[in-house]
Amino acid sequence: MKQKVLIVEDEANISMVLKAFLAKAGFLVEQAYNGEQAVSLFESGKPSLVLLDITLPVMDGWTVLKRIRQVSSCPVIMLTALSDINYRIEGLNSGADDYLSKPFVGDEVVARIRAVLRRMPQVATENAALFGGLKVDYNASEIALNGKPVHLTPRDLSLLLFLTRHPNQTFDRDQLIESVWGMDYVGSDRAVDMAIKRIRQSLAGWSSEEGDIVTFKRLGYQFRVKSAT
């Protein structure tokens, strides 16, 4: 099945160029030309990824990103003429998965999209795993603890899903950043520590007899469990 990309760009010529590159690469494409239309198409179209400009009419890209993150962990790549590093960091910290500055090279846009999609949680041969009271649904990318849903930010969710797919394996910060944040991540590796802290807080009701996220000094983190079903 072809993956769908929603292009949110108010400049029609740029949007059409992007559509041509993505269609040639095998993606289905939908186009929105303002923020309000983007939110509507996102809700109805369920895209695999959103390519989102920041400077949009009606509703800017930051607001669109916030609206998306309220309901979905769908990957978002910010596309803008703003090259200031602070804008890039702001976008990543706000929940964007990557950032591209105009002018862009079409082949690079396609490569970045494919890279981000590869990093997203994928359905493996098993659809779910149970670690005591902790249930992981890989089809829906959902976590439940003792029957109640666990609400995480998209990045924290991706990190926890990655760790649960590799129980009792130790990963250092660099490995986790490359696997979850991506090689193009701009920021401190302390982001891993903060994400682990938030995940632990969200899993506070998980019995230590069933499992835990363990810190190994100078080595990294491990999702340690006794058994999984």
Summary of the structure (lengths in Angstrom):
residues: 229
radius of gyration: 18.5
end to end distance: 29.4
largest distance: 58.3
contacts: 691
relative contact order: 0.11
helix: 40%
strand: 23%
